[in-house]
Amino acid sequence: MNENIQDYISFVTGAIEKYKKSVNFIYNNEVNPHTINEALASYSEILFVLTSEYQRKKAEAYELELNFQTWWDEKFTLIRRELNNTDLPASKWVSKQEIESEVRYRNREEYKDWKAQLFGVQSKVSFYRQMLENWKRVDSILVQLSNNMRAEMKSLSTEDRANRKLNEEERAYTMAVPKTPKRRLAM
């Protein structure tokens, strides 16, 4: 397998492992309020980290693209000068496509290396963009889980109050009903 592809796969695996714990809300088949509060509290921090990583990868891609373009322009210009005789009219010059093919042919190993590097960094940018978009969706999931948790807690609280009220009514009833004296059986 290509070294750049292996590098990208290990990058993706590492990033997933790093952020997986931030979206795992289920422990022992339950989602508890503490976990939801922790996730809500750390949401912005993780969003900022993902955003900065995305921007860093974009800057890295931009710099690599500039370096590639500089390399390409140099090679293209040198080969164009070699192939096109300035004494001939421009209509007789070698076409741009032919010059580009010649640049790729003469510099095939270097060109492949550049393209592999560009693909690797662009893939990382794309991966972070997707992670960032998905993380923004986690916001609505967290809010919904939090609202569900509140509703559940509220219903439990209502249930507790209802049970408490029943217990009070039972106590009141037992206090209101006169107790019958216990009789001793004569022997």
PyMOL CGO cylinders between C-alpha atoms (Angstrom):
from pymol import cmd
from pymol.cgo import CYLINDER

trace = [
    CYLINDER, 0.00, 0.00, 0.00, 1.18, 3.50, -0.82, 0.3, 1, 1, 1, 1, 1, 1,
    CYLINDER, 1.18, 3.50, -0.82, 2.93, 5.31, 2.04, 0.3, 1, 1, 1, 1, 1, 1,
    CYLINDER, 2.93, 5.31, 2.04, 0.67, 8.37, 1.67, 0.3, 1, 1, 1, 1, 1, 1,
    CYLINDER, 0.67, 8.37, 1.67, -2.46, 6.22, 1.87, 0.3, 1, 1, 1, 1, 1, 1,
    CYLINDER, -2.46, 6.22, 1.87, -1.15, 4.44, 4.97, 0.3, 1, 1, 1, 1, 1, 1,
    CYLINDER, -1.15, 4.44, 4.97, -0.33, 7.83, 6.50, 0.3, 1, 1, 1, 1, 1, 1,
    CYLINDER, -0.33, 7.83, 6.50, -3.85, 9.04, 5.75, 0.3, 1, 1, 1, 1, 1, 1,
    CYLINDER, -3.85, 9.04, 5.75, -5.46, 5.90, 7.21, 0.3, 1, 1, 1, 1, 1, 1,
    CYLINDER, -5.46, 5.90, 7.21, -3.45, 6.20, 10.43, 0.3, 1, 1, 1, 1, 1, 1,
    CYLINDER, -3.45, 6.20, 10.43, -4.32, 9.92, 10.58, 0.3, 1, 1, 1, 1, 1, 1,
    CYLINDER, -4.32, 9.92, 10.58, -8.06, 9.18, 10.25, 0.3, 1, 1, 1, 1, 1, 1,
    CYLINDER, -8.06, 9.18, 10.25, -7.91, 6.33, 12.77, 0.3, 1, 1, 1, 1, 1, 1,
    CYLINDER, -7.91, 6.33, 12.77, -6.09, 8.53, 15.28, 0.3, 1, 1, 1, 1, 1, 1,
    CYLINDER, -6.09, 8.53, 15.28, -8.52, 11.41, 14.84, 0.3, 1, 1, 1, 1, 1, 1,
    CYLINDER, -8.52, 11.41, 14.84, -11.53, 9.12, 15.25, 0.3, 1, 1, 1, 1, 1, 1,
    CYLINDER, -11.53, 9.12, 15.25, -10.09, 7.60, 18.42, 0.3, 1, 1, 1, 1, 1, 1,
    CYLINDER, -10.09, 7.60, 18.42, -9.33, 11.07, 19.77, 0.3, 1, 1, 1, 1, 1, 1,
    CYLINDER, -9.33, 11.07, 19.77, -12.88, 12.37, 19.32, 0.3, 1, 1, 1, 1, 1, 1,
    CYLINDER, -12.88, 12.37, 19.32, -14.84, 9.13, 19.78, 0.3, 1, 1, 1, 1, 1, 1,
    CYLINDER, -14.84, 9.13, 19.78, -14.99, 9.46, 23.55, 0.3, 1, 1, 1, 1, 1, 1,
    CYLINDER, -14.99, 9.46, 23.55, -16.58, 12.89, 23.12, 0.3, 1, 1, 1, 1, 1, 1,
    CYLINDER, -16.58, 12.89, 23.12, -19.64, 11.44, 21.39, 0.3, 1, 1, 1, 1, 1, 1,
    CYLINDER, -19.64, 11.44, 21.39, -20.03, 8.24, 23.36, 0.3, 1, 1, 1, 1, 1, 1,
    CYLINDER, -20.03, 8.24, 23.36, -22.89, 9.11, 25.72, 0.3, 1, 1, 1, 1, 1, 1,
    CYLINDER, -22.89, 9.11, 25.72, -23.94, 5.57, 26.63, 0.3, 1, 1, 1, 1, 1, 1,
    CYLINDER, -23.94, 5.57, 26.63, -22.44, 3.83, 29.66, 0.3, 1, 1, 1, 1, 1, 1,
    CYLINDER, -22.44, 3.83, 29.66, -23.85, 0.52, 30.89, 0.3, 1, 1, 1, 1, 1, 1,
    CYLINDER, -23.85, 0.52, 30.89, -26.70, 0.87, 28.39, 0.3, 1, 1, 1, 1, 1, 1,
    CYLINDER, -26.70, 0.87, 28.39, -27.79, 4.17, 29.93, 0.3, 1, 1, 1, 1, 1, 1,
    CYLINDER, -27.79, 4.17, 29.93, -27.44, 7.85, 29.28, 0.3, 1, 1, 1, 1, 1, 1,
    CYLINDER, -27.44, 7.85, 29.28, -27.12, 9.67, 32.57, 0.3, 1, 1, 1, 1, 1, 1,
    CYLINDER, -27.12, 9.67, 32.57, -27.49, 13.38, 33.31, 0.3, 1, 1, 1, 1, 1, 1,
    CYLINDER, -27.49, 13.38, 33.31, -23.84, 13.76, 34.32, 0.3, 1, 1, 1, 1, 1, 1,
    CYLINDER, -23.84, 13.76, 34.32, -22.66, 12.49, 30.92, 0.3, 1, 1, 1, 1, 1, 1,
    CYLINDER, -22.66, 12.49, 30.92, -25.01, 14.85, 29.09, 0.3, 1, 1, 1, 1, 1, 1,
    CYLINDER, -25.01, 14.85, 29.09, -23.86, 17.82, 31.17, 0.3, 1, 1, 1, 1, 1, 1,
    CYLINDER, -23.86, 17.82, 31.17, -20.21, 16.92, 30.54, 0.3, 1, 1, 1, 1, 1, 1,
    CYLINDER, -20.21, 16.92, 30.54, -20.85, 16.67, 26.81, 0.3, 1, 1, 1, 1, 1, 1,
    CYLINDER, -20.85, 16.67, 26.81, -22.71, 19.99, 26.76, 0.3, 1, 1, 1, 1, 1, 1,
    CYLINDER, -22.71, 19.99, 26.76, -19.94, 21.65, 28.75, 0.3, 1, 1, 1, 1, 1, 1,
    CYLINDER, -19.94, 21.65, 28.75, -17.17, 20.38, 26.46, 0.3, 1, 1, 1, 1, 1, 1,
    CYLINDER, -17.17, 20.38, 26.46, -19.05, 20.90, 23.17, 0.3, 1, 1, 1, 1, 1, 1,
    CYLINDER, -19.05, 20.90, 23.17, -17.65, 24.37, 22.45, 0.3, 1, 1, 1, 1, 1, 1,
    CYLINDER, -17.65, 24.37, 22.45, -14.11, 23.41, 23.38, 0.3, 1, 1, 1, 1, 1, 1,
    CYLINDER, -14.11, 23.41, 23.38, -14.17, 20.47, 20.98, 0.3, 1, 1, 1, 1, 1, 1,
    CYLINDER, -14.17, 20.47, 20.98, -15.74, 22.65, 18.28, 0.3, 1, 1, 1, 1, 1, 1,
    CYLINDER, -15.74, 22.65, 18.28, -12.88, 25.15, 18.65, 0.3, 1, 1, 1, 1, 1, 1,
    CYLINDER, -12.88, 25.15, 18.65, -10.25, 22.40, 18.49, 0.3, 1, 1, 1, 1, 1, 1,
    CYLINDER, -10.25, 22.40, 18.49, -11.82, 20.88, 15.38, 0.3, 1, 1, 1, 1, 1, 1,
    CYLINDER, -11.82, 20.88, 15.38, -12.10, 24.30, 13.76, 0.3, 1, 1, 1, 1, 1, 1,
    CYLINDER, -12.10, 24.30, 13.76, -8.46, 25.14, 14.47, 0.3, 1, 1, 1, 1, 1, 1,
    CYLINDER, -8.46, 25.14, 14.47, -7.29, 21.72, 13.18, 0.3, 1, 1, 1, 1, 1, 1,
    CYLINDER, -7.29, 21.72, 13.18, -9.35, 22.23, 10.03, 0.3, 1, 1, 1, 1, 1, 1,
    CYLINDER, -9.35, 22.23, 10.03, -7.85, 25.69, 9.48, 0.3, 1, 1, 1, 1, 1, 1,
    CYLINDER, -7.85, 25.69, 9.48, -4.35, 24.37, 10.15, 0.3, 1, 1, 1, 1, 1, 1,
    CYLINDER, -4.35, 24.37, 10.15, -4.79, 21.62, 7.55, 0.3, 1, 1, 1, 1, 1, 1,
    CYLINDER, -4.79, 21.62, 7.55, -6.20, 24.15, 5.07, 0.3, 1, 1, 1, 1, 1, 1,
    CYLINDER, -6.20, 24.15, 5.07, -3.12, 26.34, 5.56, 0.3, 1, 1, 1, 1, 1, 1,
    CYLINDER, -3.12, 26.34, 5.56, -0.88, 23.30, 5.11, 0.3, 1, 1, 1, 1, 1, 1,
    CYLINDER, -0.88, 23.30, 5.11, -2.72, 22.41, 1.88, 0.3, 1, 1, 1, 1, 1, 1,
    CYLINDER, -2.72, 22.41, 1.88, -2.45, 25.99, 0.62, 0.3, 1, 1, 1, 1, 1, 1,
    CYLINDER, -2.45, 25.99, 0.62, 1.31, 26.10, 1.26, 0.3, 1, 1, 1, 1, 1, 1,
    CYLINDER, 1.31, 26.10, 1.26, 1.86, 22.74, -0.42, 0.3, 1, 1, 1, 1, 1, 1,
    CYLINDER, 1.86, 22.74, -0.42, -0.25, 23.83, -3.40, 0.3, 1, 1, 1, 1, 1, 1,
    CYLINDER, -0.25, 23.83, -3.40, 1.85, 27.00, -3.75, 0.3, 1, 1, 1, 1, 1, 1,
    CYLINDER, 1.85, 27.00, -3.75, 5.09, 24.99, -3.61, 0.3, 1, 1, 1, 1, 1, 1,
    CYLINDER, 5.09, 24.99, -3.61, 3.77, 22.55, -6.21, 0.3, 1, 1, 1, 1, 1, 1,
    CYLINDER, 3.77, 22.55, -6.21, 2.66, 25.39, -8.48, 0.3, 1, 1, 1, 1, 1, 1,
    CYLINDER, 2.66, 25.39, -8.48, 6.09, 27.01, -8.22, 0.3, 1, 1, 1, 1, 1, 1,
    CYLINDER, 6.09, 27.01, -8.22, 7.76, 23.69, -9.11, 0.3, 1, 1, 1, 1, 1, 1,
    CYLINDER, 7.76, 23.69, -9.11, 5.33, 23.13, -11.97, 0.3, 1, 1, 1, 1, 1, 1,
    CYLINDER, 5.33, 23.13, -11.97, 5.78, 26.64, -13.39, 0.3, 1, 1, 1, 1, 1, 1,
    CYLINDER, 5.78, 26.64, -13.39, 9.55, 26.25, -13.36, 0.3, 1, 1, 1, 1, 1, 1,
    CYLINDER, 9.55, 26.25, -13.36, 9.47, 22.89, -15.16, 0.3, 1, 1, 1, 1, 1, 1,
    CYLINDER, 9.47, 22.89, -15.16, 6.82, 24.06, -17.61, 0.3, 1, 1, 1, 1, 1, 1,
    CYLINDER, 6.82, 24.06, -17.61, 8.72, 27.22, -18.50, 0.3, 1, 1, 1, 1, 1, 1,
    CYLINDER, 8.72, 27.22, -18.50, 12.00, 25.37, -19.03, 0.3, 1, 1, 1, 1, 1, 1,
    CYLINDER, 12.00, 25.37, -19.03, 10.41, 22.75, -21.30, 0.3, 1, 1, 1, 1, 1, 1,
    CYLINDER, 10.41, 22.75, -21.30, 8.38, 25.36, -23.21, 0.3, 1, 1, 1, 1, 1, 1,
    CYLINDER, 8.38, 25.36, -23.21, 11.57, 27.31, -23.94, 0.3, 1, 1, 1, 1, 1, 1,
    CYLINDER, 11.57, 27.31, -23.94, 13.26, 24.12, -25.09, 0.3, 1, 1, 1, 1, 1, 1,
    CYLINDER, 13.26, 24.12, -25.09, 10.41, 22.93, -27.32, 0.3, 1, 1, 1, 1, 1, 1,
    CYLINDER, 10.41, 22.93, -27.32, 9.28, 26.25, -28.80, 0.3, 1, 1, 1, 1, 1, 1,
    CYLINDER, 9.28, 26.25, -28.80, 11.70, 28.03, -31.04, 0.3, 1, 1, 1, 1, 1, 1,
    CYLINDER, 11.70, 28.03, -31.04, 11.19, 31.77, -30.67, 0.3, 1, 1, 1, 1, 1, 1,
    CYLINDER, 11.19, 31.77, -30.67, 12.17, 32.25, -34.34, 0.3, 1, 1, 1, 1, 1, 1,
    CYLINDER, 12.17, 32.25, -34.34, 9.02, 30.41, -35.43, 0.3, 1, 1, 1, 1, 1, 1,
    CYLINDER, 9.02, 30.41, -35.43, 5.59, 32.05, -35.48, 0.3, 1, 1, 1, 1, 1, 1,
    CYLINDER, 5.59, 32.05, -35.48, 3.38, 31.29, -32.44, 0.3, 1, 1, 1, 1, 1, 1,
    CYLINDER, 3.38, 31.29, -32.44, 1.02, 29.22, -34.59, 0.3, 1, 1, 1, 1, 1, 1,
    CYLINDER, 1.02, 29.22, -34.59, 3.83, 26.68, -35.08, 0.3, 1, 1, 1, 1, 1, 1,
    CYLINDER, 3.83, 26.68, -35.08, 4.64, 26.31, -31.38, 0.3, 1, 1, 1, 1, 1, 1,
    CYLINDER, 4.64, 26.31, -31.38, 3.96, 23.18, -29.40, 0.3, 1, 1, 1, 1, 1, 1,
    CYLINDER, 3.96, 23.18, -29.40, 0.58, 23.33, -27.63, 0.3, 1, 1, 1, 1, 1, 1,
    CYLINDER, 0.58, 23.33, -27.63, 0.15, 23.81, -23.91, 0.3, 1, 1, 1, 1, 1, 1,
    CYLINDER, 0.15, 23.81, -23.91, -1.24, 20.27, -23.51, 0.3, 1, 1, 1, 1, 1, 1,
    CYLINDER, -1.24, 20.27, -23.51, 1.80, 18.78, -25.22, 0.3, 1, 1, 1, 1, 1, 1,
    CYLINDER, 1.80, 18.78, -25.22, 4.15, 20.78, -23.00, 0.3, 1, 1, 1, 1, 1, 1,
    CYLINDER, 4.15, 20.78, -23.00, 2.24, 19.66, -19.88, 0.3, 1, 1, 1, 1, 1, 1,
    CYLINDER, 2.24, 19.66, -19.88, 2.49, 16.04, -21.02, 0.3, 1, 1, 1, 1, 1, 1,
    CYLINDER, 2.49, 16.04, -21.02, 6.21, 16.46, -21.58, 0.3, 1, 1, 1, 1, 1, 1,
    CYLINDER, 6.21, 16.46, -21.58, 6.63, 17.98, -18.09, 0.3, 1, 1, 1, 1, 1, 1,
    CYLINDER, 6.63, 17.98, -18.09, 4.80, 15.02, -16.54, 0.3, 1, 1, 1, 1, 1, 1,
    CYLINDER, 4.80, 15.02, -16.54, 6.77, 12.54, -18.63, 0.3, 1, 1, 1, 1, 1, 1,
    CYLINDER, 6.77, 12.54, -18.63, 10.22, 13.97, -17.90, 0.3, 1, 1, 1, 1, 1, 1,
    CYLINDER, 10.22, 13.97, -17.90, 9.50, 14.48, -14.21, 0.3, 1, 1, 1, 1, 1, 1,
    CYLINDER, 9.50, 14.48, -14.21, 7.18, 11.52, -13.61, 0.3, 1, 1, 1, 1, 1, 1,
    CYLINDER, 7.18, 11.52, -13.61, 8.58, 10.42, -10.25, 0.3, 1, 1, 1, 1, 1, 1,
    CYLINDER, 8.58, 10.42, -10.25, 8.73, 13.92, -8.82, 0.3, 1, 1, 1, 1, 1, 1,
    CYLINDER, 8.73, 13.92, -8.82, 5.28, 14.69, -10.26, 0.3, 1, 1, 1, 1, 1, 1,
    CYLINDER, 5.28, 14.69, -10.26, 3.79, 11.55, -8.70, 0.3, 1, 1, 1, 1, 1, 1,
    CYLINDER, 3.79, 11.55, -8.70, 5.33, 12.48, -5.33, 0.3, 1, 1, 1, 1, 1, 1,
    CYLINDER, 5.33, 12.48, -5.33, 3.85, 15.99, -5.50, 0.3, 1, 1, 1, 1, 1, 1,
    CYLINDER, 3.85, 15.99, -5.50, 0.43, 14.66, -6.49, 0.3, 1, 1, 1, 1, 1, 1,
    CYLINDER, 0.43, 14.66, -6.49, 0.49, 12.07, -3.69, 0.3, 1, 1, 1, 1, 1, 1,
    CYLINDER, 0.49, 12.07, -3.69, 1.39, 14.74, -1.12, 0.3, 1, 1, 1, 1, 1, 1,
    CYLINDER, 1.39, 14.74, -1.12, -1.35, 17.03, -2.44, 0.3, 1, 1, 1, 1, 1, 1,
    CYLINDER, -1.35, 17.03, -2.44, -3.90, 14.23, -2.31, 0.3, 1, 1, 1, 1, 1, 1,
    CYLINDER, -3.90, 14.23, -2.31, -2.88, 13.38, 1.26, 0.3, 1, 1, 1, 1, 1, 1,
    CYLINDER, -2.88, 13.38, 1.26, -3.20, 16.91, 2.59, 0.3, 1, 1, 1, 1, 1, 1,
    CYLINDER, -3.20, 16.91, 2.59, -6.43, 17.60, 0.65, 0.3, 1, 1, 1, 1, 1, 1,
    CYLINDER, -6.43, 17.60, 0.65, -7.91, 14.37, 2.04, 0.3, 1, 1, 1, 1, 1, 1,
    CYLINDER, -7.91, 14.37, 2.04, -7.07, 15.52, 5.57, 0.3, 1, 1, 1, 1, 1, 1,
    CYLINDER, -7.07, 15.52, 5.57, -8.73, 18.89, 4.91, 0.3, 1, 1, 1, 1, 1, 1,
    CYLINDER, -8.73, 18.89, 4.91, -11.81, 17.12, 3.59, 0.3, 1, 1, 1, 1, 1, 1,
    CYLINDER, -11.81, 17.12, 3.59, -11.86, 14.76, 6.59, 0.3, 1, 1, 1, 1, 1, 1,
    CYLINDER, -11.86, 14.76, 6.59, -11.71, 17.64, 9.08, 0.3, 1, 1, 1, 1, 1, 1,
    CYLINDER, -11.71, 17.64, 9.08, -14.42, 19.51, 7.16, 0.3, 1, 1, 1, 1, 1, 1,
    CYLINDER, -14.42, 19.51, 7.16, -16.68, 16.46, 7.44, 0.3, 1, 1, 1, 1, 1, 1,
    CYLINDER, -16.68, 16.46, 7.44, -15.86, 16.01, 11.13, 0.3, 1, 1, 1, 1, 1, 1,
    CYLINDER, -15.86, 16.01, 11.13, -16.63, 19.68, 11.75, 0.3, 1, 1, 1, 1, 1, 1,
    CYLINDER, -16.63, 19.68, 11.75, -19.97, 19.43, 9.93, 0.3, 1, 1, 1, 1, 1, 1,
    CYLINDER, -19.97, 19.43, 9.93, -20.87, 16.27, 11.84, 0.3, 1, 1, 1, 1, 1, 1,
    CYLINDER, -20.87, 16.27, 11.84, -19.84, 17.83, 15.15, 0.3, 1, 1, 1, 1, 1, 1,
    CYLINDER, -19.84, 17.83, 15.15, -22.18, 20.73, 14.49, 0.3, 1, 1, 1, 1, 1, 1,
    CYLINDER, -22.18, 20.73, 14.49, -24.99, 18.15, 14.22, 0.3, 1, 1, 1, 1, 1, 1,
    CYLINDER, -24.99, 18.15, 14.22, -24.02, 16.72, 17.61, 0.3, 1, 1, 1, 1, 1, 1,
    CYLINDER, -24.02, 16.72, 17.61, -25.21, 20.01, 19.09, 0.3, 1, 1, 1, 1, 1, 1,
    CYLINDER, -25.21, 20.01, 19.09, -28.84, 19.26, 18.25, 0.3, 1, 1, 1, 1, 1, 1,
    CYLINDER, -28.84, 19.26, 18.25, -28.48, 15.69, 19.51, 0.3, 1, 1, 1, 1, 1, 1,
    CYLINDER, -28.48, 15.69, 19.51, -27.11, 16.92, 22.84, 0.3, 1, 1, 1, 1, 1, 1,
    CYLINDER, -27.11, 16.92, 22.84, -29.87, 19.48, 23.20, 0.3, 1, 1, 1, 1, 1, 1,
    CYLINDER, -29.87, 19.48, 23.20, -32.52, 16.85, 22.42, 0.3, 1, 1, 1, 1, 1, 1,
    CYLINDER, -32.52, 16.85, 22.42, -31.00, 14.38, 24.89, 0.3, 1, 1, 1, 1, 1, 1,
    CYLINDER, -31.00, 14.38, 24.89, -30.87, 17.11, 27.52, 0.3, 1, 1, 1, 1, 1, 1,
    CYLINDER, -30.87, 17.11, 27.52, -34.50, 18.05, 26.92, 0.3, 1, 1, 1, 1, 1, 1,
    CYLINDER, -34.50, 18.05, 26.92, -35.55, 14.40, 27.07, 0.3, 1, 1, 1, 1, 1, 1,
    CYLINDER, -35.55, 14.40, 27.07, -33.60, 13.98, 30.30, 0.3, 1, 1, 1, 1, 1, 1,
    CYLINDER, -33.60, 13.98, 30.30, -35.30, 17.05, 31.82, 0.3, 1, 1, 1, 1, 1, 1,
    CYLINDER, -35.30, 17.05, 31.82, -38.74, 15.79, 30.84, 0.3, 1, 1, 1, 1, 1, 1,
    CYLINDER, -38.74, 15.79, 30.84, -37.95, 12.38, 32.29, 0.3, 1, 1, 1, 1, 1, 1,
    CYLINDER, -37.95, 12.38, 32.29, -36.66, 13.92, 35.54, 0.3, 1, 1, 1, 1, 1, 1,
    CYLINDER, -36.66, 13.92, 35.54, -39.73, 16.13, 35.72, 0.3, 1, 1, 1, 1, 1, 1,
    CYLINDER, -39.73, 16.13, 35.72, -42.05, 13.16, 35.27, 0.3, 1, 1, 1, 1, 1, 1,
    CYLINDER, -42.05, 13.16, 35.27, -40.17, 11.25, 37.96, 0.3, 1, 1, 1, 1, 1, 1,
    CYLINDER, -40.17, 11.25, 37.96, -40.50, 14.23, 40.22, 0.3, 1, 1, 1, 1, 1, 1,
    CYLINDER, -40.50, 14.23, 40.22, -44.26, 14.38, 39.51, 0.3, 1, 1, 1, 1, 1, 1,
    CYLINDER, -44.26, 14.38, 39.51, -44.49, 10.67, 40.19, 0.3, 1, 1, 1, 1, 1, 1,
    CYLINDER, -44.49, 10.67, 40.19, -42.66, 11.13, 43.49, 0.3, 1, 1, 1, 1, 1, 1,
    CYLINDER, -42.66, 11.13, 43.49, -44.99, 13.96, 44.49, 0.3, 1, 1, 1, 1, 1, 1,
    CYLINDER, -44.99, 13.96, 44.49, -48.01, 11.83, 43.57, 0.3, 1, 1, 1, 1, 1, 1,
    CYLINDER, -48.01, 11.83, 43.57, -46.67, 8.94, 45.63, 0.3, 1, 1, 1, 1, 1, 1,
    CYLINDER, -46.67, 8.94, 45.63, -45.92, 11.28, 48.52, 0.3, 1, 1, 1, 1, 1, 1,
    CYLINDER, -45.92, 11.28, 48.52, -49.45, 12.66, 48.33, 0.3, 1, 1, 1, 1, 1, 1,
    CYLINDER, -49.45, 12.66, 48.33, -50.89, 9.13, 48.35, 0.3, 1, 1, 1, 1, 1, 1,
    CYLINDER, -50.89, 9.13, 48.35, -48.79, 8.24, 51.37, 0.3, 1, 1, 1, 1, 1, 1,
    CYLINDER, -48.79, 8.24, 51.37, -49.99, 11.38, 53.17, 0.3, 1, 1, 1, 1, 1, 1,
    CYLINDER, -49.99, 11.38, 53.17, -53.60, 10.56, 52.32, 0.3, 1, 1, 1, 1, 1, 1,
    CYLINDER, -53.60, 10.56, 52.32, -53.14, 7.01, 53.56, 0.3, 1, 1, 1, 1, 1, 1,
    CYLINDER, -53.14, 7.01, 53.56, -51.65, 8.31, 56.79, 0.3, 1, 1, 1, 1, 1, 1,
    CYLINDER, -51.65, 8.31, 56.79, -54.49, 10.76, 57.18, 0.3, 1, 1, 1, 1, 1, 1,
    CYLINDER, -54.49, 10.76, 57.18, -57.02, 8.03, 56.54, 0.3, 1, 1, 1, 1, 1, 1,
    CYLINDER, -57.02, 8.03, 56.54, -55.49, 5.65, 59.02, 0.3, 1, 1, 1, 1, 1, 1,
    CYLINDER, -55.49, 5.65, 59.02, -55.38, 8.41, 61.60, 0.3, 1, 1, 1, 1, 1, 1,
    CYLINDER, -55.38, 8.41, 61.60, -59.02, 9.35, 60.96, 0.3, 1, 1, 1, 1, 1, 1,
    CYLINDER, -59.02, 9.35, 60.96, -60.35, 5.83, 61.22, 0.3, 1, 1, 1, 1, 1, 1,
    CYLINDER, -60.35, 5.83, 61.22, -60.91, 4.97, 64.85, 0.3, 1, 1, 1, 1, 1, 1,
    CYLINDER, -60.91, 4.97, 64.85, -58.88, 2.09, 66.02, 0.3, 1, 1, 1, 1, 1, 1,
    CYLINDER, -58.88, 2.09, 66.02, -60.78, -0.79, 67.40, 0.3, 1, 1, 1, 1, 1, 1,
    CYLINDER, -60.78, -0.79, 67.40, -59.54, -1.91, 70.72, 0.3, 1, 1, 1, 1, 1, 1,
    CYLINDER, -59.54, -1.91, 70.72, -57.91, -5.25, 70.83, 0.3, 1, 1, 1, 1, 1, 1,
    CYLINDER, -57.91, -5.25, 70.83, -59.83, -7.74, 72.88, 0.3, 1, 1, 1, 1, 1, 1,
    CYLINDER, -59.83, -7.74, 72.88, -58.34, -10.32, 75.03, 0.3, 1, 1, 1, 1, 1, 1,
    CYLINDER, -58.34, -10.32, 75.03, -59.71, -13.67, 74.72, 0.3, 1, 1, 1, 1, 1, 1,
    CYLINDER, -59.71, -13.67, 74.72, -60.68, -15.22, 77.98, 0.3, 1, 1, 1, 1, 1, 1,
    CYLINDER, -60.68, -15.22, 77.98, -59.35, -18.58, 78.67, 0.3, 1, 1, 1, 1, 1, 1,
]
cmd.load_cgo(trace, "trace")
